[in-house]
Amino acid sequence: MTENYLQSLGFEPFARAEGGSRATAAHSTAWRYRHAHAAQDGTHLYAEHPLGVARCRLSTLPAPLDQHDVLLDTGLDDRAALETAISGFFTTHGGIGTLIAPASANAYRPYRRQE
């Protein structure tokens, strides 16, 4: 499974910024993706495949820690299972909804001491 394949399914690179909860676009070595469209009920779909691990997980959380939060855990080569799970997700949640706006980039402004 390649990044091009995930993008053809509607996923975009997604990562959490270091030291904060602001969402940012990932670099070319992304391993966490968010679907470009939310479901009709507003739920987001995430895909992740950690580098060096031949697995792919779908979840409604950006970084699921508990197995019950994972919708699908499959091998990277099982494209049929991945596509079926994506369509099942959108069917369960009322269909494909609106396009998710890209996260706005906040400029880093360090605190300056007033002496």
Kinemage of the C-alpha trace (Angstrom):
@kinemage 1
@onewidth
@group {chain A} dominant
@subgroup {mainchain}
@vectorlist {calphas} color= white
{ca met a 1} P 0.000 0.000 0.000
{ca thr a 2} L 1.440 3.316 -0.992
{ca glu a 3} L 0.715 6.898 -0.073
{ca asn a 4} L -0.652 7.375 -3.606
{ca tyr a 5} L -3.096 4.527 -3.050
{ca leu a 6} L -4.317 5.995 0.255
{ca gln a 7} L -4.714 9.389 -1.379
{ca ser a 8} L -6.760 7.801 -4.178
{ca leu a 9} L -9.126 6.535 -1.464
{ca gly a 10} L -9.525 10.074 -0.119
{ca phe a 11} L -6.932 10.108 2.679
{ca glu a 12} L -4.517 12.973 3.317
{ca pro a 13} L -1.326 12.906 5.422
{ca phe a 14} L -2.094 13.922 9.001
{ca ala a 15} L -0.020 14.178 12.194
{ca arg a 16} L -0.081 15.818 15.591
{ca ala a 17} L 2.288 18.712 16.190
{ca glu a 18} L 5.070 18.130 18.680
{ca gly a 19} L 4.121 19.352 22.145
{ca gly a 20} L 0.543 20.278 21.317
{ca ser a 21} L -2.781 19.100 20.006
{ca arg a 22} L -2.875 21.279 16.884
{ca ala a 23} L -3.302 19.213 13.716
{ca thr a 24} L -0.702 19.762 11.023
{ca ala a 25} L 0.039 18.331 7.620
{ca ala a 26} L 2.645 15.588 7.804
{ca his a 27} L 5.867 15.338 5.853
{ca ser a 28} L 6.531 12.876 3.038
{ca thr a 29} L 7.147 10.046 5.532
{ca ala a 30} L 3.627 10.210 6.964
{ca trp a 31} L 2.156 7.139 8.550
{ca arg a 32} L -1.094 8.648 9.817
{ca tyr a 33} L -3.808 9.837 7.439
{ca arg a 34} L -7.255 11.465 7.767
{ca his a 35} L -10.009 11.022 5.192
{ca ala a 36} L -10.671 14.291 3.360
{ca his a 37} L -14.429 14.001 4.017
{ca ala a 38} L -16.226 13.630 7.316
{ca ala a 39} L -19.197 11.287 7.562
{ca gln a 40} L -22.701 12.809 7.510
{ca asp a 41} L -22.811 12.649 11.328
{ca gly a 42} L -19.489 14.547 11.581
{ca thr a 43} L -17.280 11.563 12.450
{ca his a 44} L -13.765 11.569 10.973
{ca leu a 45} L -11.978 8.484 9.644
{ca tyr a 46} L -8.248 7.956 10.196
{ca ala a 47} L -5.846 5.409 8.730
{ca glu a 48} L -2.435 4.665 10.126
{ca his a 49} L 0.363 2.312 9.282
{ca pro a 50} L 3.455 2.738 11.465
{ca leu a 51} L 6.670 2.755 9.495
{ca gly a 52} L 8.259 -0.661 9.389
{ca val a 53} L 5.041 -2.474 10.368
{ca ala a 54} L 3.125 -4.209 7.569
{ca arg a 55} L -0.301 -3.399 9.063
{ca cys a 56} L -2.941 -0.755 8.431
{ca arg a 57} L -5.511 0.355 11.019
{ca leu a 58} L -8.698 2.367 10.517
{ca ser a 59} L -10.195 4.268 13.427
{ca thr a 60} L -12.349 7.254 14.324
{ca leu a 61} L -9.476 8.474 16.531
{ca pro a 62} L -6.198 9.919 15.228
{ca ala a 63} L -4.122 7.681 17.503
{ca pro a 64} L -6.186 4.821 18.948
{ca leu a 65} L -4.565 3.248 21.994
{ca asp a 66} L -7.212 0.641 22.770
{ca gln a 67} L -8.096 -2.161 20.367
{ca his a 68} L -11.850 -1.505 20.708
{ca asp a 69} L -11.272 1.924 19.080
{ca val a 70} L -9.868 0.260 15.934
{ca leu a 71} L -12.412 -0.396 13.176
{ca leu a 72} L -10.085 -2.482 11.013
{ca asp a 73} L -6.616 -3.940 11.446
{ca thr a 74} L -5.392 -5.549 8.255
{ca gly a 75} L -2.273 -6.252 6.256
{ca leu a 76} L -0.985 -3.525 3.945
{ca asp a 77} L -1.704 -5.661 0.887
{ca asp a 78} L -5.382 -6.363 1.691
{ca arg a 79} L -6.873 -3.580 -0.416
{ca ala a 80} L -10.301 -5.251 -0.686
{ca ala a 81} L -10.735 -5.324 3.108
{ca leu a 82} L -9.639 -1.689 3.387
{ca glu a 83} L -12.025 -0.471 0.682
{ca thr a 84} L -14.905 -2.505 2.156
{ca ala a 85} L -14.257 -1.083 5.627
{ca ile a 86} L -14.183 2.494 4.303
{ca ser a 87} L -17.514 2.081 2.513
{ca gly a 88} L -18.959 0.346 5.570
{ca phe a 89} L -17.839 3.238 7.775
{ca phe a 90} L -19.578 5.832 5.607
{ca thr a 91} L -22.711 3.672 5.280
{ca thr a 92} L -22.902 3.253 9.065
{ca his a 93} L -22.450 6.985 9.647
{ca gly a 94} L -25.032 8.193 7.123
{ca gly a 95} L -22.864 8.599 4.023
{ca ile a 96} L -20.063 10.869 2.915
{ca gly a 97} L -20.385 14.342 4.385
{ca thr a 98} L -18.651 17.635 3.899
{ca leu a 99} L -15.053 18.203 2.927
{ca ile a 100} L -12.908 18.789 6.023
{ca ala a 101} L -11.190 22.167 5.955
{ca pro a 102} L -7.407 21.988 6.263
{ca ala a 103} L -6.045 22.905 9.680
{ca ser a 104} L -5.017 26.537 9.929
{ca ala a 105} L -1.350 27.062 10.609
{ca asn a 106} L -0.675 29.119 13.702
{ca ala a 107} L 2.517 31.111 13.754
{ca tyr a 108} L 4.799 30.208 16.651
{ca arg a 109} L 5.064 33.195 18.941
{ca pro a 110} L 7.185 32.485 22.003
{ca tyr a 111} L 6.411 34.249 25.240
{ca arg a 112} L 8.578 37.297 25.746
{ca arg a 113} L 9.382 38.350 29.251
{ca gln a 114} L 8.748 41.918 30.251
{ca glu a 115} L 11.634 42.941 32.543
